Amino acid sequence: MVESPFNVDIRVGEVLAAEPFPEANKPAMTKLWIDLGEEHGEVQSAAQLDYHYDSEELEGRQVLCATNLGAVRIAGFKSEALTVGVPSDEGYPILVSPDEGVPTGGQLY
């Protein structure tokens, strides 16, 4: 098996819960609680997703998360993983996720 060409550890997670994050300085922020599988457990992430997603539709969705970048506090919320996205035509994040269901915690390679 080929080792990851990335310095960043990117894992598949499942969004357990999501809610709007109006306390954040940036607009359209969302709080996420993400299951990264047995080995990595549950993490929190804050992402600017409200431009394209309602919190309810994020729950149960598989997403990719950078897990080894360290944690930051955003308006008192500890964001432990970076939820991976790409910019839309308007410049707002669109989530990157597998085309079909894959095991939670799987590593991008």
N, C-alpha and C positions, 0 to 999 in steps of 0.2 A: 504494500500500500504506500502511496506517495505521501510524504509528510506535507503539512500545510505550508504554502508559500507565503503566508501572512504572518506578521508579528502579532497580530491581534487574534485572540481566540473568539471565534464567532460560533455560537451555538443556536440550535433550534429551541424555542420556548413556546409555551402555550399561555396565552393571556387568561389568567384566572379571574381578574376583576379590572375594571377601568372606571375612572370618574373624572369629570372636568377639574381643572386645577386653576381657578381664577386668581388665587393668591400669588401666582408666579408673575414675574415682571414681564415676560414675553407673552404675547397674546396666543390664544388658542391652544394652551398647554393641557395635557392629559396626564393623570397619574395612572401607572400600570403596575399590576402585581403579576409576575410572570413565573411559571413553573419551568425550570431548566432540567428537570429529571432528577433521578435519585442521587447522582453524583454531585450535582451543583445546587440542588434545592430551589427554593423560591427567592426571587430578587424583586426589587422595586426599580422602576424606570420612569422618568419624566420625559415626555416627547411632545413636540408641537404638532399634534395630530388632529385637533378639532376642525381644521380647515376642510378635511376630507372624510372624517370618520365621526360617527356618534359613539359615545362610550359603550353603549349596549351592544353595538355590532362588533366591537373588538373582542369581547369576551368569547373564549373558545377558539380564537384564531391563532394559527401558528405564525410566529414572527422570528426573525433572526436578531440575535443580540450579541454585541461585543461585550465580553465578560471580564476582560483583564485590563481595563483602562483605569480602574480605581473608581471610588465613589465621590460624588459631589452632593452638597446640600443646596436645594433650590427651595426657597421660602419655607425652610424647616423640613422639607421632604428629602429623605436620603435616596438619591438615584444611584443605583449600584451597577447598572448595565446600560449601554447605549443601544436603543432599539434602532435597527438599520433601516434606512429609507433612502429614496432618491428623489430629486426635486421634480415637481410637476411643472407644467408650462408656466404657472404662476410663481414657481419657486418654493412651494410648500411641500413638505414630506409626503411621499407615497411609500407605504411599507413594502419591504422586500420579504417574500415568504415562499415556501415550497409550493409547487404546482399541485401536489397531492400530499396527503398525510404521511408524515415520516416520524420516526421515534423522537420523542422529546429528549433534548440534551445532545442530539447528534451534532457533530462538529462539521463546519464547512471546510471542504478541502478542494 
